[in-house]
Amino acid sequence: MSPLLCADIGNSHTTIGLLDAGDVVDHWRVATDERRTADEWGVLVKQLLGDSPVDAALRGVSVCATVPSVLHEWRDMLRMYHGDVPQIIVEPGVRTGVPVLMDNPREVGTDRIINALAASQLFGGPAIVVDFGTATTFDVVSAKGEYVGGAIAPGIDISLEALGRRGAQLRKVEMVRPRSVIAKNTVEAMQSGILYGFASQVDGIVGRMRAELRLSPDDLTVIATGGLAPLVVEECTVFTEHQPWLTLLGLELVFERNQ
């Protein structure tokens, strides 16, 4: 079967993948540049597909986005460069099969709804999805596959950038595991504070959510996803699953539901 082109357009990065029946057969991660035009996106995607060993005769395209200006360019790009294949852009009115139990369902990011769908279908509920991106988001999925609600915290990169910018004697550092929690120099002290601080934040928020849901750890699936998840996931105690392509897999599910 020809692959499906899926794109998760985030605030900082756009994850693009080729999917075939639940398998991510190729993938790329590029910067989400709001200055990039439809033609530039078209050339970029065409080059990525051309360099891929996977047959690039697409059976369709499925897209979700949190950046309206970039989504506008993607709409034009898809019309001009891939107008001959079925397309799904996840937005209000598109069938996801996920009831959104929020005060204003339209304000929930489409990527979070897609993650809820994928979590429910792949792992079952109840579940919590922790997505490590520009922001760290926590999304709760009920046993019935409903999007119950969640929490949003500053992401790892944002926190590091803010610390380096606002601290007079601090600077940007590479986010790697330090030698110990009790650091012996400024660089490792920043790494320790960010890495173990975020791990404790995740464990703490998930623990509070689990208590509010009145569930035991054995009754709840906790899934890590997002580009920055590998930095933190091993330092957390709450995760039962790590699925880096959760959003792409959800985009394939939505595409199939709307055909």
CORVENUR-V353469 format. One record per pair of residues at least 4 apart in sequence whose ideal C-beta (glycine too) atoms are under 6 Angstrom apart, sorted by the first residue. I is the first residue (numbers start at 1). J is the second residue. Records with the same first field share a line. If there is no record, write none. Layout:
I=J / J
This chain:
1=20
2=57 / 58 / 59
3=18 / 20 / 25 / 54
4=19 / 59 / 60 / 252 / 255
5=58 / 61
6=17 / 19 / 62 / 248 / 251
7=16 / 63
8=15 / 64 / 111 / 247
9=14 / 65 / 67 / 70
10=66 / 133
11=66 / 134
12=32 / 134
13=29 / 32 / 227
14=30 / 32
15=29
16=28
17=24 / 27 / 248
18=25 / 26 / 54
19=24 / 252
20=25
24=245 / 248
25=54
26=52 / 54
28=48
32=67 / 70
34=69 / 70
36=40 / 41
37=73
38=73 / 76 / 77
41=73 / 77
42=77 / 81
49=56
58=85
60=85 / 86 / 255
61=78 / 82 / 87
62=88 / 251 / 255
63=74 / 89
64=90 / 110 / 111 / 114
65=71
66=109 / 111
77=81
78=82 / 87
79=83
88=255 / 258
90=94 / 110 / 254
92=106
95=257 / 258
96=113 / 117 / 254
98=113 / 116 / 117 / 147
99=146
100=105 / 108 / 147
101=146 / 148
102=108
108=112 / 113
111=247
112=139
113=147
114=247 / 250 / 251
115=129 / 139 / 246 / 247 / 250
116=139 / 141 / 147
117=250 / 253
118=122 / 246 / 249 / 250
119=123 / 127 / 129 / 141 / 223
120=125 / 141 / 145
121=253
123=127 / 221
125=141 / 142 / 143 / 145
126=142 / 143 / 220
127=141 / 221
128=140 / 206 / 209 / 222
129=139 / 223
130=138 / 202 / 224
131=137 / 225 / 226
132=136 / 226 / 228 / 229
133=155 / 226
134=155
135=152 / 155
136=153 / 155
137=152
138=150 / 151 / 205
139=150
140=148 / 149 / 150
142=146 / 148
151=205
154=158 / 159
156=198 / 228
159=194
160=194
162=166
163=167 / 170
164=170 / 171 / 172
173=187 / 190
175=231
178=183 / 188 / 191 / 192
181=192 / 196
183=188 / 189 / 192
188=192
191=195
192=196
193=197
198=232
199=232 / 235 / 236
200=204
202=236
203=236 / 237 / 238
206=222 / 238
210=215 / 220
215=219 / 220
221=240
222=238 / 239 / 240
223=241 / 243
224=229 / 233 / 239 / 242
225=229 / 243 / 246
229=233
233=239 / 242
245=249
